[in-house]
Amino acid sequence: VAEDQGLSPTMVSEVLGISRSLVVHRMEIGDLPFRTVGTHRIVRLKDVLELKHQLDIRQKALDALAEVTEDLIANHVD
């Protein structure tokens, strides 16, 4: 699959595991570049994979924070 391949918002939602409406929101706020072909929004696979990478990094940081918080509660609260 070529990184320049165009994906529809529905296809992007399947790749990212989020709703189509959230994909469109990310497009509208500039998190996910797209081009318009007629009335259709098209996103490059390369841009989808970059956003997925960023979301994965953010999720790992949140998971680590949750783990530290749980440890603090379990071991340091009187």
C-alpha positions, 0 to 999 in steps of 0.5 A, a space after each residue: 500500500 502506497 503512503 500517498 494512497 487516499 483514504 476516505 474519512 470512513 477508512 481513516 476511522 477504521 485505521 485509527 479506531 475512532 468514529 468517523 465524526 472524530 476523524 472529520 473533527 480532526 480534519 477541521 481543526 488541522 490535526 489531519 491534513 486532507 484534500 477535497 475532491 468534489 465533495 469528498 475529503 481525501 486523506 493520505 495514508 502517510 498522514 493517517 499513520 503519522 497521526 496514529 503514531 502521535 496518538 499511540 505516544 500520547 496513549 503510552 504516556 497516559 498509561 504510564 501516568 495512570 500506573 504511577 498514580 495507582 502506585 502512589 495511591 496504593 503505597 503512599 496514602 495513609 
